[in-house]
């Protein structure tokens, strides 16, 4: 995982970078983020165009391409390392009105009451509006 920014009250946001991390997040948070991570990773890999025709050099830029092309999968953790919130933001955290941002708590619960301040911190970090009405899909 890659550190992204501080949250509130001893929390911090981290980027989920691997399928194993996504699987662990899914297991702990009892939701399907790993399924979405795999699907988006496959799309990013499918959109990769190697810059070299030399076989051994073809995947040199693949990892960087995946990080640019994939949505950001993020987790808010407390100071013990426990998962509190999972978020999916547009690639590179860019503002994209067509992208469906998703922010959920454990078992796809509403994280806004307990962790709204931490979500606001993430919104400020990326310059995005992460309000409940737009981002929490299970009303």
SULHUSUL-V723390 format. One record per pair of residues at least 6 apart in sequence whose ideal C-beta (glycine too) atoms are under 7 Angstrom apart, sorted by the first residue. I is the first residue (numbers start at 1). J is the second residue. If there is no record, write none. Layout:
# SULHUSUL-V723390
I_J ; I_J
This chain:
# SULHUSUL-V723390
1_14 ; 1_15 ; 1_16 ; 1_17 ; 1_21 ; 2_14 ; 2_15 ; 2_17 ; 3_12 ; 3_14 ; 4_13 ; 4_14 ; 4_15 ; 4_74 ; 4_125 ; 5_13 ; 5_121 ; 5_122 ; 5_125 ; 6_12 ; 6_121 ; 7_13 ; 7_76 ; 7_118 ; 7_121 ; 8_117 ; 8_118 ; 8_121 ; 10_78 ; 10_79 ; 11_76 ; 11_77 ; 11_78 ; 11_84 ; 11_118 ; 12_77 ; 13_74 ; 13_76 ; 13_122 ; 14_74 ; 14_75 ; 14_77 ; 15_72 ; 15_73 ; 15_74 ; 16_22 ; 16_25 ; 16_37 ; 16_73 ; 16_74 ; 16_75 ; 19_34 ; 19_37 ; 19_38 ; 19_41 ; 22_33 ; 22_34 ; 22_37 ; 22_73 ; 23_34 ; 25_33 ; 25_75 ; 25_83 ; 25_86 ; 26_32 ; 26_33 ; 26_34 ; 28_83 ; 29_83 ; 29_86 ; 29_106 ; 30_106 ; 30_107 ; 31_86 ; 31_104 ; 31_107 ; 31_108 ; 33_73 ; 33_86 ; 36_88 ; 37_73 ; 40_70 ; 40_71 ; 41_66 ; 41_70 ; 44_65 ; 44_66 ; 44_69 ; 44_70 ; 45_66 ; 47_69 ; 48_62 ; 48_65 ; 50_58 ; 51_61 ; 52_58 ; 68_91 ; 68_92 ; 69_91 ; 70_91 ; 71_88 ; 71_89 ; 71_90 ; 71_91 ; 72_89 ; 72_93 ; 73_88 ; 74_87 ; 74_89 ; 74_122 ; 75_83 ; 75_86 ; 76_84 ; 76_85 ; 76_115 ; 76_118 ; 77_83 ; 77_84 ; 78_84 ; 84_111 ; 84_115 ; 85_103 ; 85_105 ; 85_111 ; 85_115 ; 85_118 ; 85_119 ; 86_104 ; 87_103 ; 87_122 ; 88_101 ; 88_102 ; 89_101 ; 89_126 ; 89_128 ; 90_96 ; 90_99 ; 93_126 ; 93_128 ; 95_127 ; 95_128 ; 101_130 ; 101_134 ; 101_135 ; 102_135 ; 102_137 ; 103_111 ; 103_119 ; 103_130 ; 103_135 ; 103_136 ; 104_111 ; 104_136 ; 105_111 ; 108_138 ; 110_136 ; 111_119 ; 112_119 ; 112_132 ; 112_136 ; 119_130 ; 122_130 ; 123_129 ; 123_130
